[in-house]
Amino acid sequence: QVQLVESGGGLVQPGGSLNLSCVASTPAFIVYTMSWYRQVPGNQRELVAQINGRGEAEYNGAMKERFVISRDNRKNTVYLQMNSLKPEDTAVYYCNGKLPYGSGETWGQGTQVTVSR
């Protein structure tokens, strides 16, 4: 069973930045499409961005303007650099890994990001 461990969340002021990390416990990391999702209590979990093993990234709408997803396949790690943070970015951020052809999916435990003065 693959495990995903997120880190890097915390409290930041509006306009600040955070860099989230997610480490995967699998030597087959490169075959996973890795994603970041976020969830506010009472709302559905929403996709922030995803990146495949070749480093091709996709973003959910306007998040592309402030967020950057990247990965280091040698370190089994995916990152989410978040800039110009706003209070509405406050959420629990989850790392997700998907195998090809719907053959499996794994979630991390989540890391809290709070944007507030």
PyMOL commands that set and color helices and strands:
alter all, ss='L'
color gray80, all
select helices_A, chain A and resi 29-31+61-65+87-89+100-102
alter helices_A, ss='H'
color red, helices_A
select strands_A, chain A and resi 4-7+10-12+18-24+33-39+46-51+57-59+67-72+77-82+91-98+105-107+111-115
alter strands_A, ss='S'
color yellow, strands_A
deselect
rebuild
show_as cartoon
